[in-house]
Amino acid sequence: MEDSRIVELYWDRSERAISETSDKYGKYCYAIAYHILADAGDADESVNDTYLGAWNAMPPHRPSMLSTFLGKITRRISINRWSERKAEKRGGGEMPLALDELSEVAVSPDTPEQAVAVRELTRAINRFLASLPPTERDLFVCRYWFLAPVAELSRKFNFSLSKTKSMLMRTRQKLKAHLEKEGFV
């Protein structure tokens, strides 16, 4: 079913919207959740919460890219669930690895001033991503947005494991240089 029709089902408050979403994007959302949580049960719960989040968000939102919309909801829910687990000292998943890899260039907002800085940083990162060749950008986004494991990315992009790691490291170095140039690091 076309995404626009699925969105219409949400707007019509048809319960069929959930089953159509599950059929088309269930595996996609599960992959995002599992990469973050590394636990099948928690990933399943995050996906179910994603459907509820989509139900509650439409209307008023009418996403033009349903996959991106659902991916963003899944990611947020899964990160929140991961944070709750981390508070309970359980940890796990790709989240700590990816955050560690980006630790030299990442900042977190603790004050309103820092929140503004994070928005500006987001714009700078988006400019950086737009300047990358498509394959390099896709690899970087899959690793640091979708938190896909390096081994999975190696298979997906048909690169050796060492090439995948090397490309990610070089892209992080380029990002750091870009952010230094823009005054963020």
Buried (B, 14 or more C-beta within 10 A) or exposed (E): EEBEEBBBBBBEEEEEBBBBBBEBBBEBBBBBBBBBBBBEEBBBBBBBBBBEBBBEBBEEEBBEEBEEBBBBBBBBBBBEBBEEBBEEEEEBBBBEEBEEBBEEBBEEEEEEEEEEBBEEBEEBBEEBBEEBEEEBBBBBEBBBBBBBBBEBBBEEBEBEEEEBBEBBEEBBEBBBEBBEEBEBB
